[in-house]
Amino acid sequence: MAVDQNTQNPLARVLRFTFAHWRRHPLAVTVAIGAVVSSTAIDVVLPIFAGRMVDAIAAGGGGFDAALTALLTIVGLGIVYVALRDTVFRAIIRLTTRIMQAMTQEAFWRVQRFSTDWHANSFAGATVRKINRGTWAMDLLNDVILVELLPSVLVLLGATALLAARWPIMGVAVAFGVALFLLLSLILVLRYVAPAARLANEMDSKLGGNLADSIGCNAVVKTFGAERREDAFIARTVEIWRSRTIRTWHRGTNSGTTQNLLMVALNGMVLGIALWLWSRGQATPGDITYVLGTYALIHGYLRGVGMHVRNLQRAVNDMEELVDFMDQPLGVEDRPGAPEIAVAAGRIDLDAVTFRYQGQRDPIYDDFSLAIAPGEKIGLVGHSGSGKSTFVKLVQRLYDIDGGAIRIDGQDIAAVTQESLRRQIALVPQEPILFHRSLAENIAYGRPEATLEQIIDAAKQAYAHDFIERLPQGYQTPVGERGVKLSGGERQRVALARAILADAPVLILDEATSSLDSVSESLIQAAVEKLIVGRTTIIVAHRLSTVQKVDRILVFDRGRIVEQGTHAELVKREGGHYRALFEHQAMGLIDGQEAA
């Protein structure tokens, strides 16, 4: 039985994710850990030579050689220590940047392939924030584990063992104090600070999503003069973010203060034991120097441990959401070893298809069958919610069906790769979306190897060439985010040019002329009539005038085809669904002309 990722300990999940990335770079990890262990060993033994130098000095002139030897050893070990630490940082730089690169690419790979439902329910801004925050958290996490926590643990264990070997009572006292400090630090961070930090991060992601949503819809805000309303909306979100962040930071401060008080108590205990040993003649001045140096080392690392544990938890909190969606299933996935589809004729068959959206009780399609012949022109009409758009999404395999099969040229689309399937289908949506790139790049998106001459030819066929030539940079003009620099009609013509250049055997037009003026519409309609020749074409029609010349019109109602035939056949049927739709649109047009 599969384990629910969300029920597992976040620290364990994040560490497992991190170590999985470490295993991809064994050399860098080995060099880093080896250099850390070696440099830490030097840190631990240096106080021994400091103590020997003090004893040699206390012995008078006869101890000069011993003192000099101790001094040279300290300097030599110091130089080696610096070289080792330099090696640590260079290895970690190599390791971390490679992991961050892989994390960004893999996260983007998954986001690109998540299902349509996932994207419909996710803020793009929040997703970007999770990826950025999680990726940079890996930098902090690697530093905390390799540069801070690992040497801290080694120093605490090594120094405590050396003290215990010389004075058992000192070793027991230090071991008890260190263990108590570490246990309390972990409890404070994991049980007290972490829950508040998790809530603060959730609100940080929500704030990023709300900001992106409001900024992305700025045209709507301006249309309704709603700037102050959006200001207030964001202000409420920021206030909640602020209150949660303040609580997290206060808890972190409380945790740090508690740890500092423990440090003071441990300091007093160690110094008291050292003074007691000296008073009993069990410790020389050099021994006291060694104890003070070792405790200063332990104290420094212990003080750091509290901060490192806090940073560890912060990194875990920042990575948790990224790890969450790295563990999520894609929704619609290619089968292992799926081949690419090969489409020649463009025949489409839906065989006993059953489909329902997630969370719906009743299916949209129930045992639905349809055959579209190669090169046939099909019009889909019907009221909103009748299943037209769902039909198009299923043919593109944006969703997996619950039963039956969809085949193109006899090949089950669920058994081939999604990329190869969608490369065989050119779509002109009702509301085209363009990249904030040049017009040439947008037109060539379905065929990136196209030459400029081919791009221009496609633009001419879509009647987009003239307006593109009037732009300051012509085909190199950036179109703005989602194409906002162009009018709706211009975006539509660019989308049509993109479909023309893609030259796919299956064409889907979702009311491709809806955003055009009457003159442009007639020109585009002529271009569309040329484009559909020899291609299997599906036209989703909101205005029935766009499907009057197709081979067959399918009238949808609640996921069923209630009528089919040509325009001439269907408009003659008394009491028919299509005739009712046609008369309703014709009456609206007449009323509009009379009102004008």
N, C-alpha and C positions, 0 to 999 in steps of 0.2 A: 504494500500500500504506500502511495506517495506521501511524503511528509510535507505538511503545510509549512512553507518557508517562514511565514509571518509568526508562527508559534515558536520558532527557534530563537535562541539568544542572539541579539544583534551583534554583540562583540564577537561571538563565535562565527557568525555568518560573514562578517566583514573580514576577520582574520583568515578564514578559509578562502575567501575570494582573493585576498592579498597574497597568501602563500601559493595559490594556484598560478598567479602571475609571476611570483618569484621563481617557480620551477621552470619557467620558460627561459630564464637567464641564470643558469647555474654558475657560470664563471664569475659574473659580477657579484652574485650573492656570496659565493665562497671567498672571494678576495676581500669583500667588505667585512664579513664575519671574522675571517682569519686576522685581518688587521685590527679589528676591534678587540679581539681576545688578547692579542700580543700587546697592544698599547695599554690595555687595562691592567695586564700583569705588571707592566712597568710602573703604572700608577700605584699599585698595591705595595711593591717592594721598595719604592723610593724612601719612605719613612724609615725603613730598616737602616739604610746607609746614612741617613741624617742622624739617627741615634748613635751609630758607630762613630761618626765624626765628632759628636759631642763628647762621647766617652774618651775618645783619643785626645781631644783638647783638654779635658779634665785631668788626664794623666800627666800633663805637662809636656816639656820639650821632647821627651822620648816617644811621644805618640804622634810626632809630626808626620812620619811616613804613612801611618795608618790613616791619619786625617786627610792627607793629600790623596791617598788612594780612594778613600770614600768620596772626596770631592770630585775627582776625575770620573769616578763611576757614575755619580749623580749627573754630571754634565753629559757624559756619553749616552746614558740612558735617556736623558732629556732630548738629545738630538734624534735618537732612534724613535722616541715617542712622537716627535713632530713629524718625522717622515711617515710613520705609520698612520697618524691621523690624516695627513694629506692623502694617503692612499685610500683611507676610508671614504673621505668626502668625494674623491674622484670616482670611485667605484659606485657610490650611491647616486651621484649625478647621472652616470651612465644608466644605472638600473632604473631610477625614478623617471627620467625623461622617456625611456623606452616604454615603461608601463603606462605612463600618462598618455603617450601617443596611442598605444594599443587600446586603452580604455575609451578614449574619445572616438576612435574609429569603430570599435565594437558597439559602443552605445549608439552611435549614429546608424550603424548597420541594422541594429535591432529596431530602432525607432522608425526607420524607413520601411521596415517589413512588418511592423505591427499592423493589426487588422484595422479596417475602416472604423469599427466601433471604438477601438482604443483611441484613435485620433479624434473621433467625435466627442469623446468624454475627457480629453486632456487639453490643458492649456499649453500652447506651444511655448509661451514665455516661461512657464513653470518647468517644463521639460528641459529647456536650455539651461535654466538655473540649476536644476538637479545635476545635469551632466557637468557643468563648470565647477560647481561646489564639490561634487564627488571626486572629480579628477584632481583638483588641487588638494583635496583632503589626503589623497595618496602621497603627495609630497610630504605633508606633515606626518603621516603615519609612518612612512619609511624612516624619517629622521628620528621620530620618537622611539621606534623599536630598535633600530640599529645604532644610532648615535647616542641615545640617552638611556633607554631602559636596559638594553643588554649590558652595556658597561656598568650601569648602576648595580644590577643584580650580581655581576661578577665581582665588583669591588666589595659589595656588602658581604658576599659569601667568603671571598678570599681574605679580606681584612679580619673578619670575625674569626675565621679558622686560625689565622696567625696569632691573634690575640689569645684565643683559647689554648693554643699550643704552649704559649709562654705563661699565661695566667688563666687557668680554667674559670675562675670566678668572673674575671673580666669578660671572657668569651661568652659565658652564659648570660651575663647581664646585657651585653651588647646584642646578642642574638635575640633575647626576649624583647628588648626595646625596639629593635628593628622590625621584628615580626609584628609586634603590636602596632607600630606606626604604619606598616604596609597594609595590614588587615583593615585598620580604620580608614586609611586613605581609599582603599578599594570600595569599602562600604559607602563612604561619603560620596565618591564620584559616581559609582554605578547605581546606587539606590536613591541618592538625594539630588545630585546635580543632573544626571543623565535624563530622567523623565522630563524635567523642565526644559532641557536643551532640545529634546525631541519635539516638544510642542512648539518651541520657538522656531525650529527648522521648518515644521509644517506650515507655520504662518509666513515664514520667509518665502517658501515656494508659492504660497497663495498670493502673496504680495506681488511677486514677479509675474504670475499669471494675470492678475488683475491689471497691473500696469501695461502689460503687452496687449491685453484685450482692449483697454480704453484707448491706448495710443493707436492700435490698429484700426479702430473704429472712429478715428478722429473726424472723418468726413460726416458721419452720422451725428456726432456731438455738435459739430458746427451747424449742421442742417437745422437742428432743433434748439440751438442756443443753449446747450446743456452743459457748458463748461463748469459752472459752479456746482451743478449736481454731481458731475464726475469728480470734481475736487473734493466734495464732501464724502463721496463713496470711497475714494482712495484714502482720505483722511481717517475714516473709520477703520479701514484695514491697517493703516500704519499705526494707529493707536493701539490696536490689539497686538500687533507685532512688537511695539515698544514695551507694553506691559509684560508680555511673555519674555522678552529679552532681558528686561530689568530683573525679573524674578530669577532667570537663569544666572545672570551675573552676580546677583546678591548671594545666591546659593554657592556659587564658586568662591566668593569672598569668604563666606562663613566656613566653607571647607578648608580654605587656605589658613585662616586664623586658627582653627582647631589643630591643624597639622603643625603650625608654628609653636603652639603651646606644648605639644608633645615633644617637639625638638628641644625646647628649653629644659623640659624635665629629663630627657635622655642625656643632654649635655651635662646637667648637674650630677646625674648618677655616675657617668663615666669619669668625670674629673674627681668626684668624691672617692671612687674606688682607687684611682691612680694615686691620690694623696694618701690614702690609707695604706696602700702597698709600699709607698716610699717611707712612711713613718715606721713600718715594720721591717725595713731594710731589705725588702724583696724587690726593690726597683732602684736602679741607678739613675743619675741625671739623664744619661743617654736613653734609658728605658722610658723615662717620663717624656723625653722629647719624641721618642718613637710613638708612645701612646697618644700624645697631643697631635702629632702629625697624622697618625692613622685616623684618630677621631675627627680631625679637621677634614680629612678625605671623606670619611663616612658621612659626616655632617653635611658636607657640600653635596654629595650624591643623594643623601636623604632629602635635603631641601629641594633638590631637583626632582626627586621621584614624585613628590606630591604634584608638582607642576606637570611632569610628564604624564602621569596618570590622567590628569585633567585634559591635557592635550590629546591623549589617546582616545578618551571618550568623546572629545569634540570631533576628532577625525572620524570616529565610528558614527557619530550622529550625522556628520556631513556626508558620509558615504552610504548610509543606510538606505536612503531613497533610491540612489543609483543602483545599488545591489538589488533592491526590490525589483526594479523593472528589468534588470539584467537577468533575473530569475524567472520573469513572467514568460509564459508561452506566447509565441507569436500570434496565435489565433488561427491564421490561415498559413499553413506550412507546406512546402514541397515535400513529397515523399522521398525517402532516401534513394539516391540513384535515379531520380526522375529524369527522363530524356527531354530534349527540346521538342516542341510541337512543330510539325511540318504542314503548313496550310497551302494548298494549291487551288482547290475549287472554292472553298469557303462555305460548304454546307454546314448548317447548324441544326442539331437535333436535341430537343429536351425530352427525355424519356421518363415518365412517371415521377417528376420532380416534386419533392415536398420540402418546404422551407418555412421557417419562422425565425423572426429576429429574437435575439437573446432577451428573455424576460417576458415574451409574449406567450399567451396561452394558446391562441388559435393560429394556425399557420397561414401565411400569406398565400402560398401555393400548396395545394393538396392533390397529389397524383396528377400533376400538370404535364401534358405532352404537347409538343409542337415540332414541326419540321419546316425548315427554311431552306429552299433549294439554292444551289450555287448561283450567285449573281442576282438573286431575287431581291427586289426592293420592297421592304416591309414598313408600314406605318403603324405606330402604336398610339392609340387614342383612348381617352377615358377620363373620368373625373379624377381629381387629386386623391391619392391614396388607393387607387385601383390596382396598382402593381406594375405600372410601366417602368418606373425608375428601378425598382427591384429587379425586373427582368434584365435590364442592361447591366446592373451590378453583378448579377449571377453569371452572365455570359463572360464578364471580365474576371470572374472568380475573385471578387472582392470579399465574398462570403463563401463558406462551404455549405452545401445543401445538406439537409437532414436525410434525404432519401432519393433514390433514382440516380440519373446520370445526365450530364450535359456533354455533348460531343461536337467537335468541329472536325469535319472530314473524317468521321469515324473514330477520332481519338478523344478519350475521356479527358476533359480539361483538368480534372483532379489528379491525373496521373502524370502530367507534364509540368515543366517548370513554369512558374507564374510569369517570370520575365519574358520567356519566349512566347507565351500565350499573348501577353499584352502588346508585344511588339507587332503582332499580327492584326491588332485592332486599333484603328485610328479613331479617336474620339474628339468631336467638337462640342464642348459643353455649352449650356445656355449661358453660364457665367464663367468665361474663360479666366484662368489664373496664369499669370506670367511671372517669370523670375525677374528679380532686379538685376538683369543683365542686358546685353545689347539686343536689339531687335533681330540681328542676324543669328545670335545664339538661341533666341527663343524660337525662331522659325525652324532652325535646324535641330531642335532638341530631339525629335524622333529619328533623326538621321544625321548624327554629329559629323560624319565624314563628308557631308555635302559641300560642294564648292560654292563660292559666292554667286557664280552664274546660276547655279541650280536654285539657290535661295531666292535670287531676284526673280527667276522664272516662276517659282511657286507664289511669290508675293504678287506678281502681275496677274496670275490666274485667279487670285483671291481679291483682286482690285485693291491691294494694299500698297503697291509700289509708289503710286503718286504721292500719297500722304507721307510715306517714309522718306521720299526724296526731298520733301519740303522741310524736314526736321534738320536741326543744326548739324548733327553728325551723321545723318542718313541712317544707314543700316547699323552703324556703331553706336547709335543713341541708346543709353540706358533707359528702361521703361519705368523705373521706380518699383517699390515693393508691391508685388501682386499686379503690377502694370498700371498703377494709379496715374501715371503721367499721360496715359492715353484715354480717349473717350471709350465708352462702351462699344460703339460700333467699330472703332479702330482695333480694340482688343479682339473683337469677334473675327475681324478679317485676318489678324495675325494668327489666331487659333486655326482658322480655316487653311491658311498658308502652311501652317505646321502639319496639318493633316494631309494636305496635298503632297508635301515633300516626303512624308513618311511612307506613302505609297503602299499602304497595307491592304491585304485582300478583303478584310472586313472593315466596314465603316459605320460608325454610330454618330448620328447627328441629333443633338438634343436642342431642337428649335434654334438652329444655327443662325437664323436671320432675325431673331426677336429684338435685337438691340439696334437695328439699322433703320435709317430713314427710308422712305419709299423708293427713292432713286437707287440707293446703294443696295436695297433689298432685291430689286429686280436684277441688278448686276450679279450679286452673290448667288441668287437663285440660278442664274444661267451658268455660273461657275460650278455650282453644286451638281447641276444636271450633267455636266461634262465629267465631273469627278466620280459620280456613282456608276458610270458605264463600266461594266465588267467586274464590279465589286458587289459582294453581298452587303446590302445596306439596310440599317435599322434606323428609322427616323422616329424619335419621340416627339409627338405633335401636340402642341398646346393650341396652335392656330390651325384649323383644319385645311386652310388653303395650302399648307406646305406638303400635304400628303395626297392631293387630288390626282397626282400622276404616278403614284407608286403602283406596283403590281398587285399588292394585297394590303388591305387595312385590317388590323386586328383591334377590335373594340374590347377593352378590359373593363371588368367590374368585379371588385373584391377578389382579385387573383384568378379570375376565370375569363376565358375568351367567350363573350356572349354573342358576338357577331364577327364575321369576316367576309371580305369581298372587296371589289373595287369601289371607288367613290361613286361611280354611276349606279352600281348595283345597290349599295347601302342607302343612298339618299332616296331611293324609290320605295324603301320598305316602310309601310305605314306602321306607326307606333314603334319603330326601331330605335335603339339607343343612339346610333350614329346620326340618324335623321334628327332626333331631338337635339343633339349637340350642335349639329349644323344649323338648324333653325334658330337655336338660341344665340349662336355667334352672329348669324346673319341679321337677326333682329337688333342685336346690340350695335352692329355696324350701322344699320339704318337709323337707329335712334341717335347715334353719335353724329351722323351727317346732318340730321334735322336740327339737332341742338346747335351745331356749328353754323 
